[in-house]
Amino acid sequence: MNSQEYTDSEFEALLSNYDYNFQKGDLVKGIVCSYDSTGVIVDIGAKTSAYVPEKEAIINKDVPLEETLKKNQEYEFLIIREEDEDGRFMLSYKKVALAYSWRELEQIKANDDVVEGTVVSIVKGGILVEVKGVRGFVPSSQLRLKAGDSAVGDKLELKILTMDIQQGNFILSNRKVYAEDKDDNKKDLFSSLEVGQIVKGEVVRITDFGAFIDIGGVDALLPLSQISWRWVDHPSDILKVGDVVNVEIIVIDNDKQRISLSLKNLEKDPWLEAKDKINDGDKLEGTITRIKHFGAFVEVFPGVEALLPNNELTEYQNQHNTVLKVGDKIQTTIIKFNPDDRRISLSIKDEG
């Protein structure tokens, strides 16, 4: 039988190999030994191996445990629980990594540097992002695009507005990055643009009154009335965020640093096309595009609308025991066509 007998002095010398004074809250270095179903086994030089639960090891959920803490590699850990009955310490790698991340983020804020963040959730009032393992919040007011236009996993360039390490509060801005870049380019851009110029831009924001187009560092307004010759209820019926379009510059206000655009000017003017195709007395099928208290607008040629007076609209509905609505097609008569003034007198009275 193989055995080994130790004298008292030899046994004390053996124990001295494991002499340590680790306490909760200490930073220690350890080498990853192996993995089990719930975490990582680490050698920190104690009598028994220490343990890192998976929740205290994983920083990025997209990175596997074995890639976060690689076997046989040395890392720094925080002792979060002293020896249990088996003499094993519980460690955290995540808390140490986050501490270093906060330190790095403090330096980034001090330097006013740009940092990349990943969208992890869309929440009320903004979005949650992860920056260097730290969760932060970007309010809707600090987003270049609407929160709903972002998707989980999107990458955003951000600047740090405020941070409170003790409270774990971390507020960032995406708009500030863009605004500063825009200010740098705006002066040069305005001097290079002129009314009538055709430029390419990206739709970055949609509102009820139009769409904002980034034309190279400046958000220019494409008003609702300039989107199409045809009637448009809302810009989102034609455009979506991210669309790249060619537009014409129609107004440049250097004092207010504003630019207005037109999309419809790049299309043929339907009134000029209709000039050679529509005559007084023509009977045309039209489509109702809008109904107002004073009458209905009827499209009698692509992009050309005429107003049908309310009295004729009411009379027609009474005679035919129907209620006309947007999208309905009706037979019309052109009473007077004036393409220069863009006016058409229209009637739908039955002849008899």
N, C-alpha and C positions, 0 to 999 in steps of 0.2 A: 504494500500500500504506500502510495506516494503521499507524503505529508511533510510538512516543514514546521519545526518547532522554533519559536522565537523566545529570546530572553526578553526581560522587561525593557531593557534599554533598546533592543532591536525593534520591539513593538512600538515604542514611543517614537523612534525614528521613522518608522513606517507611517504612523499617523501624522507626523509632521508634514508629509507630502501633501496632506489634505488640510493643512492649517489655513483657515480663512476667517474673515469676519464680515461676511456679506449681510446686509440689512435691506429691508424694504426701502425703496427709493434710490438705491445705489445704481450707478451705471457700471455695467460689467461687459467685458468682451467674452465672446463664446464662439465655439466652432460647431457648425451644424453637423450632427451625427446621423440622424435618420428621421423618418416621418412615420406617424401612425394615423389612424383614421380621424383623429381630432386635432392634430397639431404637429409640432416639431420638437424633436429631442435635441438638446444643446449641451455641450460640455463647457462649463464655465470654471472648471478646476475645483469643484466641490466634491464631496464624498460620492454623491450620486448625480446623475445627469439632471439638468434643469429642463423645464417644459415651457413651450410657447403655444398657447391655444391658438387655433386657426384665426379667431377673430382678432387676436392681438398680433398676428403675423401678416395678414393680408392688408395691403394698402390700396391697391387697385384691383377690383374684382375681376377685371379682364385678364389679369396676370396670374397664372397658376402658382400655387403655394411653392412648388419646387423651383420655380423661376424667381420668386421673390427672395427666398432664402435657399441658396444653393448648397448642396451637400459638400462638406469639407471646407467651406468658406467661412471666414471669421467675420462676425458682425458685432455691433454694439447693441446691448439690451438694457432695459430697465427692469429691476426687480419689483414686481408688483405684489408678491406674496412671499413671506419668508417660509422656511422649511415646513413641510407638512410632516405627518407621522412617518412617512417614508424617507424623510430627509431631502425632499426635492423642492427646489425653488420654482416659482412661477414667474415667467418673464414676459415682457412686451417689446416687440420690435417696432410695432406701429407707433407707439407713443414717442419713441426716440426719433423715428423718421419724421413724424409730424413736428416735433420740436425743432429739428433742423430745417424743416420746410418753413415754419413760421419765421425762423431767423432769416432765411433767404428772402422770404416775402417782405420782411421789414426793410431789407437792403434794396429790394426792387422798388418799394414805395419811396424810400429816401432818394433814390436816383430818378424817380418818376419814369421808370422803364415800362415798356409794354411786355405783358406776359400772356401766354396762351392758356385758355381754359376750355374745358370740355363740358358741354351741356349735359346735365344728368337728370334734370326734371323741369317741367314747365309748371309753375305754381301761380297762385293768385298774386298779381302785382308784379310779376317778373319771372326770372328763371334762376334755377340753382346751377352752379357750375363747380367743377373740381379743378383746382389749380395746385399742382405739385402735391397732390394728396389731401389738400385742404378744401372743404366745402365753403363756397362763398355765394353771395346773392347779388344778382344784377337787377335792379328795379326796372320796370318798364320804361320809365322816363330816361333811363341811361342806356337804352338799347337803340341802335340805329334802325333796326327793323322791329316790327311788333313781336311780342313774345310768341304769339301763335305761329309766326313764320319760322321759328327755330324748331329743331328736332333733336331728340336725345342723341348724343354722339357728335353733334356739330362742334366744330372748333371755332372759337372766337378770340380775337385779339382784344385784350382788356388792359385797363389801368386801374390801380388800386385807389379807391377814394378814402376809405377808412378801415382800420382794423383794430380790434381789441382782443389781444391774445388771452387775457384772463377770462373774458366772457365768450370767447370763440366767435366774435362777430367779425364778419369779413364782407365788405361792400365794394363792388367793382363797377366799372363803367366801360361799356363798349362804344358809346357815343363819343366819349371824350377822345378816344384814339382817333376816330374818324374826323372829329371836329378839328383836331390839331393838324392832322394831315391835310384836311381841306383848307385850313387857313394858310398853310404853307404854299398850296398850289393856286389858291383863289386869285391872287393878284395877277399872276402870270396868265392864268386861264382867261380872266375877263379881258385882258388886253389883247388876246389872240382871237376873240370871238366877235362876230358881227351879225346883225339882223339879216336873215335870209340864208344863213349858213346851215348846211345839213350836217348833223353830228350823230354819232352813235352813243347810246346810253343804256344803262340798266335800270329797270324798275326796282326801286328800293322801298317804296312805301305807297300804299293806296288809301285814299280818303274818300269821303262822300263827294267832295268837290273836284277831285282830280287825282293825278298820280305824280309822285316825285321821281324824277329820273336823274340818276348820277351820270353826268356827262364828263367825267374825268376829274372828280374832286369837288364838284359843286352839285348840290341837289336843285335841279330846276323843275318848275311846276308845269305839268301838262294839264291844263284845265279840262274839265269834263266836256265843255263845248268844242274843244279842239281835238278830241279823240277820233271822231268820225263824222262824216257828213250825215250819216243816219242817226236817228235818235238813240241815245244810250242812257239807260236808267241809272247805271252805276259803273264806274271804271272797271270793277272786277268782272263785268260781263265781257270785257274785251281783253283786259290785261291781268297778269298775275306777277307777283314779286319774283324777280329773277329773270323776267323776260328781257331780252336785248332787242332794242328797236332803233330805227333811224328816225330822227325828228328834225323839224326845222325850227330854228331860233326866230321868234317873232317879236320879242321884247327883251331889251337889256337895260336894266336900271342900275347904273354904276353906283349911285348914291346909296341905294338900299341893298346893293349886292344881290339883286334878284334877276332871274332869267325865266321867261315864259316860252313855252314850246308849242308846236303844233304837229300832230300826227296826220291829221286829215289833209293838210296842205300838200302832202306827198302823194295824195291820190288825185285823180282827175276830178275837177269840179262838176258834180252831177247836173247843176243848173245849166252849165255851158253845153253839156252833152244833150240835155233835154231840149235846149233851144231849137235844135234842128229836128226834133222828133215829136214835139207836142204842139198842137195848134188849138185855137179857140174852137169849141164845138166838139172836140174829140171825146169819145166815150171810152173811159179806161177803168179797169178794175183796180181798186185801191185797197190798201190794208190799214186798218186803224192802228195807230202807234201810241196815241195818248188821248185821254178824254178829260176835259176840263169843264168847269161850270159854264164857260162861254161857248163850248163847242168841242169838236173832235178833230185831231190832226190825222190826216190820211196820207199815206205814202202812195203817190200815183206813178212814181218813177223811182228807181233805186237811188235813195238819198235825197229825193225831192218830196217835201210835204206840203200839203195844202190844208187850210182850215175850213172845216165844214161847220157853218154857224149852228148854234144850239137849237134855233127854231126849226131848222130843217132836220136835225138829228132827232128832235122830239117828235116831229110830224111823221118821220119815217118809222120810228119805233111804234107809234100809235097805229099807223096804217097796217103795219105788218105784225102787230101784237108780239113784239120781240124787244129784247134789251141788247143793244150792241155793246161789245166789249173789245178790249185791246186784242189784236190778232185777227178779228173778224174781217172778211173781205166783202167789199160792197162795190156795186157798179156806180160810177160817177160820171159827171159831165163837166168838161172844162169850160167855164163861162168866159174867163179872161185870164190869159197867161202873160205875165210880165217878167221875163227872165232877168232883166237888168235890175229890177227892184226886188227880185226873188219873191214874187207874190203870185198866187193863183187864186182866182175866185172859183169856187167849186159848188156844185149842186148834185143832189141825189134824188131830186123830185121825179116821180114817175111821169112820163109823158102820156097824154091821153086826150 
